Structures are given as C-alpha cells and as structure tokens.
Amino acid sequence: MSEAQLHSSIVAMVSLASGIASNHPAMGQCQLDRLRKAGVPENQINAVIEIARHIRDEAAEKLDFDFDQAAGKGGTTAGTAGESCGCTPTPGGQSCC
C-alpha cells in the first residue's frame, strides 16, 4: 500500500498551525516563508494563524478552568472552558472544526 504524499503547502500549514497551537519556540517562521514562496494567499495564511491561536488559547482556558476546579476556586475562567466539544469559532469567525 503506497502512502499519499501531502502537497508541501499543506505540510507547511499543518506545521505552522501545530507550532503556534503548541507554543513552539520557533513559532513557524520557516513555514511562513515556505507558504509565501509557494504563493499561498496571505488571507489563507492569516486564517491558519487565527485558528491555531484560537485552539491554543482555548486549551489554556480549559487547563485554567480545570486547575481552578481542582483548587476549589470554581469556574472562574470565561469562555467555553469546561464544555465537552470545545469547537467554537475564532473571534474572526473561522471554524476550527
């Protein structure tokens, strides 16, 4: 069974998004260059960045909520923290699901 190869721009987008969402120190600078050289429109790059930041921020909110619950502080974290799905649109309206 042969493996399907992803287009290099898709690999760069996935890498950029995962780097942002995971707070990787390199922050996807190399992938930004690759995407721009490949001719990916800036609005698509910006959408990937927005979605990745939203996922990162939502994860942090949920961790804070869980910590506050364990510490007996109750649900002091705003937003969707504590919800099971966690799929809310970004502030700019991008879907992360």
QUINORQUI-V95146 format. One record per helix or strand. SS is the DSSP state (helix for helix, strand for strand). FROM is the first residue (numbers start at 1). TO is the last residue. If there is no record, write none. Layout:
SS:FROM:TO / SS:FROM:TO
This chain:
helix:8:21 / helix:29:37 / helix:42:70
